[in-house]
Amino acid sequence: MVDGIRAGAEGLRLMSLKLDTLAANMANASTAAYKKDSVSAGVTAGAGGESIGTAGYIDLSQGELVKTGNPLDVALEGEGFFVAGQGDAGGFTRDGRFSVDPSGRLTVAGGLPVQGARGPIVLNPSLETVITADGSVTQAGKALDRLRVVKFGDPSLLSKAGNGLLKSGEAGAEATAAVRQGFVENSNVRLVEEMASLMQVMRSFESIQKSMTSQDSATGKLIATFGKY
């Protein structure tokens, strides 16, 4: 019975983690280029008996591309990430809602400069900006640079770092994703699916609670019975 209560506690911990994950996904359903989180679980054996091991991972599937007509809105079609900033302050993102800072640098959310093949991309705000499918950036017919787009051999090493940025312990390799100017990638969260998962988790939560209450009651009765002798 004690083992059953322990297993129930592990189950509640897993359901709580899944609830938090689903809540975060649903809260970001309208966040541009947001990639939803998921939780996987497995039973592992240890000195104290079996326990439920959990692992979180990021679903990197493509979100819907929506046309905005804004020349500084850029989306990726296919595998890859824009590179923003450098070193510890930098990261990778699918959020291509770019803007131009006072010094003319092309930036992402949070103000980090967008990296091109030759470093940060600097624009003349008074000129029209054209970005082609291969990421080439031109103004007044002059090629300025090409957006740096990278991919990773092991996407499981990616982790979220806020402001739509991802970090990786792996150096990115050049990607061949198509660049779409005037488009924004939507979140890949599907609210209907998340709601269905939420209902399932809530039912599992309630079922585990009832089972633990039943086992706790049976354990109490057993102790009371033995206490009479």
N, C-alpha and C positions, 0 to 999 in steps of 0.2 A: 504493500500500500504506500509506503514511504517512497519507493521508486516511482510509483505512479504519480504521486504529488510532485516529485522532482521533475518528472517528464512534463507534467502539466505546466510547471513554472517555466521550463524551457520553451514550451509552446507559446505561452503568453508573451514571453520576451520576443519571440519571433514575430508574433502577430502585431505587437506594439511597434516593432521596427518597420514592418510592412505598412502599418497605418501612417507612420510618420513619413515614409517614402511616398506613399500615394498622395498624402496631403500636400507635400512639396511639389509633386508633379502637377496636381490640379491647380495649385496657386500660380504656376508658371505656364499654364496652357496657352496664354496669349503673349508670352515673352518671345521675342524674335530669336530664332535659331536655338531655342532651349532644347537640350537633349535630356530625355527623361531618365530617371534612375530606376533600377530594378534590384530586387534582392533574391538571391538563391540560397537554398539551405540543404544541408546534408547531415546525416547522423555520424558522429565520430565516437570512437571508444577511448576511454581514458581510465586512469586509476580509480576514479570515483564512479565509474559506470559510463553508460552512453550519454552523450550530450548532442545538442543540435548546433552545428557550426553554420555560420552565416557568412555570406560574401556579397558585397554590393558591386554593381557594375553599371556603366553608362550605356544606354541604348543610342548608338550613333547613326541610326537610320535617318534617311533624308526626310526633311520636313517639306511641306508644300511651298512652292515658290509663288509669290504674289507680286504682281506688277504694280509699281508705285510711280514710275516715270521720273523719279528723282535721280539725277545723274550720279549722285554720291551714294546711292543705295546699290550695293553689289551683293549678289548671291552666288554660291557655288553649286554647281550641278554635278554630283559625283563625289568621290572620296577626296577629302582634303580639308585643310584649315588655313586661314589667313594667319600670318605671323605678326604679332604686335609687341612693341617694346623689345628690350634685350635683357639678358641675364635673369636675375631673380625677379626683377620687376616685369618681365615679359611673359608672354604666353601665346596660346593659340585659340582661335575663335572661328565660328561659322557666322557670327553676327557681323554682317557687312554694312550696317548703317553708319557709314563713315561721315566725318565732318572735317572742316579745315580750321586749325587753330590760328591765333593771331600771327604766328610766324609763317603761316602757309603750309604747315605740315598736315598731311592726311592722317587723321586719328580715328581710333575706335572709342567705344564707350569707356569712360574712365580717363580719357585723354592720352592714352598710349599711342605713339606713332606707328602707323602701318608700315611694315617693312617691304621694301622692294628688293630686286636682285642686287642693287647697289647701296642699300641702306634705306633710311626713312625717305618717303616720297614727299616732295615739296611742290606745291601747286601755286599758280597765280589765280587767286579767287575771282579775278575779273574776266578770265578766259573760260570758254567752254571746255569741259573735261570729257574725253572719250576713252572708255575702257573696253577693249576688245575681248573676244572669247578666250584668248590665251593669256589675258591679264595685262597686256600692254597698255600703258597709260600715256595718252597724247594730249597736247594742247596746241592749238593753232597749227596743226599738222606736224608738230615736232614731238618725237618720241622722248618721254622723260625717263621712264623706267618700266619695269614689269612687276606686278604684284607677286610677292613670294607666297606660294601655296605649297604646303607640305603634307605628307601623310606618314603614318606610323606602322611599322611591321607588327607591333604588339599593342593594339588599342587599349588593352586591359591596364596598361601602365598609366593611362590618362586619368587625371583627377581634376575636380572642379576647384577653381580658385577665386570665384566671385567675379562680378561684372561681365559674365558671359565668357570668361577665360578658362582655358584648360591648361594644366601643366603636364609634363611628361618627363620621365627619367631617361627617355630615349631620344636621340637626335632624329629629327624628321628628315625624310627624303623627299625629293621633288615630286609633286603630284601632278596629275594631268586633268584634274577637274575643270569643267568648262566654267568660265566666269560670265555671269549674266548681269550686265549693267541695267539699272532701273528696276531691279527686283529685290525682294527681301524674302529670306527663308523663314517660314513659320516654325513654331515649336512642333516637335514630333509627338507631343502628347495628344492622345485621342480621348476626350472626356468621357465618351460612352464606355470605352474599355476600362478606364480608370474607375468609373462609378460601379461597373460590374465587379471589378476586383475588390473595391471597397466593401460592397455588400457581402461578398464571399468571405473576406477577412473578418468582418463583424460577426457573421454567423459562426465562424470557426472560433473566434474569441469567446463568444457566449457558450458554445459547446464545451470548450476546455474549462471554463469557469464552473459550469454545472458539474462536470466530471470531477474536478478537484474538490468541490463542495461535498459531493457524494462520498468520495474517498475519505475526506477529512471526518465526515460524520461517522462512517463505518469504523475508522481508526479509533475515534472517541468511544464508541460503543464497546469495541474490543477491549480497550484499556479499562473501561468501567467494569466490564464483566470479570476480567482477571483480577481487578482490585478487590473483588468480593471474596477471593480465596486466599 
